[in-house]
Amino acid sequence: MKKTLALTAIFLLLSAPIVFAQGEPCQGNFDFDQDVDASDVTVFLQHFGRSQYNNPCPPSGPAMVPKTGQTTCYDSDGNTRPCANTGEDGEYQKGIATTPRFTDHEDGTVTDNLTGLIWLKNANCFGERTWSQALSDCNGLSAGYCGLTDGSIAGDWRLPNRFELESLLDLAYFSPALSNTAGTGQWTSGDPFTSVQSDFYWSSTTYASTTPSAWSVYMVIGDVYNGNKTLSILHVWPVRGGQ
C-alpha cells in the first residue's frame, strides 16, 4: 500500500506543470513515452540524478517566445485607441517577461534575466568596426578591458547572433528600443547599460542570400538589416553564455 502511494505521488509530481520563477509554465513534454502508465515512474526512478529526467524542464528547450514590450494599441492612422477587440499585440501581449529585466553585477557585466545571456555593460567599448574586426574584438575580450573585473578570459566573449541581439529589444520604446534595469521604463544611461548607441549593431549571423553581408540590428527602432562585412562600419556589443 505504501509503495502504491509513493508511486502515485511521484506520478502526480511528474504530471504537474513546471512553473518558472516568473510564473510561466514550462510547456515541455515530461511524459517521455507520451502516455499515462507506471512505466514513466519506473524509468524516472531508474534514471533520477544521471539523465535529463533529473531536470524535467531542461534549459535547452522548448524555447518560449518573449513579450515585445508593446502595451499600447493604434489605429491605421497611428493614433492610440482602446485595446479591446483590436487583435493587436498591445491587446494580447503574448509571450513571457520577467522583472527585473536586467541584473547589473557591478563588474562590467549585465545579465538579461529573460534569456540568461550576459552582456557587456559598456555597449560601445569598441566603437564602429567592420564585421571581421567585431568578431575579433569580442573573441579577444577579457577582464581588464572595457571596464571588466569579472575574471573572464579571451574566448569567453563573442559577437551575438541575430536572435540574441534582437532579444534585448523592448518595442514599447525607440531611440533606443531598450528597457531599463527593472523593465518598467526606457533605458537611460547607466540603467543598466552605458554608452548604448541608437544606431546599427553587428550580429555574428551571415545573410544567407548574400553571404558577403551579415545581419545587424538597428537599436533606434529594433529593425534588422544586412550590412556588407567589409564596407559597413557598425557598433559592437559582446555577449557571454547562452545555450
C-alpha positions, 0 to 999 in steps of 0.5 A: 500500500505504501509503495502504491502511494509513493508511486502515485505521488511521484506520478502526480509530481511528474504530471504537474506543470513546471512553473518558472520563477516568473510564473510561466509554465514550462510547456515541455513534454515530461511524459517521455513515452507520451502516455499515462502508465507506471512505466514513466515512474519506473524509468524516472526512478531508474534514471533520477540524478544521471539523465535529463529526467533529473531536470524535467524542464531542461534549459535547452528547450522548448524555447518560449517566445518573449513579450515585445514590450508593446502595451499600447494599441493604434489605429491605421492612422497611428493614433492610440485607441482602446485595446479591446477587440483590436487583435493587436499585440498591445491587446494580447501581449503574448509571450513571457517577461520577467522583472527585473529585466536586467541584473547589473553585477557591478563588474562590467557585466549585465545579465538579461534575466529573460534569456540568461545571456550576459552582456557587456555593460559598456555597449560601445567599448569598441566603437564602429568596426567592420564585421571581421574586426567585431568578431575579433574584438569580442573573441579577444575580450577579457577582464581588464578591458572595457571596464571588466573585473569579472575574471573572464578570459579571451574566448569567453566573449563573442559577437551575438547572433541575430536572435540574441541581439534582437532579444534585448529589444523592448518595442514599447520604446525607440531611440533606443528600443531598450528597457531599463534595469527593472523593465518598467521604463526606457533605458537611460544611461547607466540603467543598466547599460552605458554608452548604448548607441541608437544606431546599427549593431553587428550580429555574428549571423551571415545573410544567407542570400548574400553571404558577403553581408551579415545581419545587424540590428538597428537599436533606434527602432529594433529593425534588422538589416544586412550590412556588407562585412567589409564596407559597413562600419557598425557598433559592437556589443559582446555577449557571454553564455547562452545555450 
